Structure formats: C-alpha cells, structure tokens
Amino acid sequence: MTKTGLDAFITDLSPFVAAASPGRWGTIRFVLQVGERYAFIRLGDLYHPLRFLRQLEGAPPVAFPKSGFSPAILEAGDAHPTRHYTAFLYLGFWLPYPLAVVALYAWEILGFVRYGGHWSTPDMRSGRIGIRHGALVRRYGPTVLPGLIAGDLAERE
C-alpha cells in the first residue's frame, strides 16, 4: 500500500506528539513547533509584519501531497493542504472559538478581495476543523491530534 500525503503528515507529526512534555508548557511548545513546521508561523517575525504575512501565504518548511485528504477540504490551487489546516489549529489553540472563527472569516475575506472574488468553501471547512482541533489540543494535549486528523481530514472511501 502506498503512503498518502495524509499518512505522511500523521507520521511526521507523531514524533512531536510523543516528545511533547506533559502539561501546559509542553503543549504550548508542541503547538509552536507544528505551527512553524507545517504553516510557517514564526512568532519572532511578528516584528516584521510583511515577512510574517508572506511566510503565512507561502510554502511551509514541510509539506505533503494532497493524496489521502478529503476533497471537501482541498482548495483546487493549494498544493499544501496542511498549511491552512495547521494555521487554524494554531489559532484554535490560542484564541477562544468565536475569535478564531472571526479570524478565519477575516483571512478568507482578504483572500476574496486579493484573488478577485474567489471564496474558498474548502478552506473554510479546513479552517473550522483546524480551530476545533486546536481547542481540543489546548484542553487535552497533543496526544489527541493524530486521531483527530485521521478522523476529520481523511478521504472517505
């Protein structure tokens, strides 16, 4: 059986889950690591807003093919399905749910304006899943994440 992009994502993520120290600080470190690795969120670059925004929009340091991901969350032109999901996992971890959803809509509205009136329903789905997963990681720790990803992002046969 060939490994899909989703399988590779879970496989790559799993050592970070296993290495996360128990407790809040271990979970925070985990979220910072995966945010940088899969979504190019580097908080140190907030002091350089243009660089920070370019990074968020560009290719993440580690990316995976679309195979194995549910078509319902795949934007046609996006080659990095984990980038958008992980960015909103990150926000769902740090922000209360209503604020994270506002950020998701704001990001999509900016994209709508920037890309000439294109609204991405798959990105909205992926973002909502990421926000919910981030809140669950905040509550229960990183160990829940691989199962959540497998259950909510996988292509159904």
N, C-alpha and C positions, 0 to 999 in steps of 0.2 A: 504494500500500500504506500502510495506517495504521500509525503507530508505536505499539508496545505499551509498557506500563509497563516491561517488562524492557529494551526497546530504549532507552527514555528514561533508565533507570538507567545503562546502559553508556555512553550518550552523555554524560550529566552527569559520570560518573566519569572518563572518558577524559582531559580536560584536567589533572586532578590527577595521573593516571598520567604523562602527558607532562611535567609540570612537576616531578616528583619528582627531586631531585638523586640522582646515583648514590651508592651506599654505604649503610651502616647508618643514618646520621643522616637522610639523605633519605627512607629507607623509614620510619623512626620518625615523621618529620614527616607523611608521607603517611597513615600509619595513624591518627595523632591527628586529622588533618583529616577523613578519611572517617568516623571514629568519631563526631565531633561533628556532622557534616553529616547523616548518614543514621541514626544511632542516638541522638543527643543525649547522647553520653558526653562530659562535660566534667570532666576530672580536677581542675580547680580547685574544683569543687563537692563534692569528697570531704569537705571540711571541714564541709559542711552535708549530712549523710547523708540526711535526709528529702527535701530538694530533689533530691539526686542520684538517689535511687530513684524519685521522681515523674517526673523527666525521662526515665529509662530506660523507664518504663512509658507515657509519653505520646507524643504525635505528634512525630516528629523534625522538625527545621527544613526538610528537603527530603524529600518523599515521592513515591511513584509508584503508579499504579493496579496492580491485580493482573494485568492482561492480559499475556499472554506468559510468565508464571511457571508452572512446573509445578504442577498441582493437588496433587501429592504433598507439597509444602512449604507449602501455603496453609492457614492456620487460618481457619475459616469466619468468625469475627467480627473478624479482624485486618485493618484497612484499610491497613496499612503493611508489606508483605512484606519490604521491605529493612531495616527496623528490627531485627528479630530476627536475621536473617542477619548484618548488619553488627556487631551486638553480639558475636556469637560469632566472627566473623572477627577482631575486636579481641582477644578472649580467646585465640584460637588463635595470634595473633601474639605475645602477651606471655607466655603460660603454656605449660609443657610439656603435651603432648597429654593425659596422664592427668588432670592438674589441671583443664584446660579442660573435659574431659568431666564431671568431678565438679561443676564449677560449672554446667554445663548441666543436669545432673540436679537439683542443688540449686534452681536457678531454676524448673525445671518442678515440683518438689515444692512449692515455695512457691506457685506458681500453682494447683496441685491443691488445696491447702488453702484458698487465698483464693477460688477460684472454685467451691467446693462439689463437689469430686470430679471435675473435668474434667481429664483427661490429654490433652495435645496431641501426638499422634504426628507431625503435620506440623511442629510447632515443633521437635520433637526431630530430625527429618530436616534441617530448615533449619539448626539449630544445629550438627549434626555436619558438614554441608557447610561452614558458616562457619568452624568450628575448623580443618578440613583446609586450607581456603583461606588462613587466617591463617598457618598453619605454612609453607605454600608461599611466601607473600609474604615471611615472615621469611627464608626460605632463598634465594629467587631474586629478590626485589624486586617492586615494584608492577606491572611490565610484564606479569606472568603473569595478573593478576587479570581483565581483561576477557574473555579467552579461557576462563578457569575459570568465570566467571559464565555466559557464553553456553553452555558445555558442560554445566554441572551444574544450573543453575536454570531453564533454558528448558523451556517446554511442548513435548512431543514430538507431532508430527503423525501 
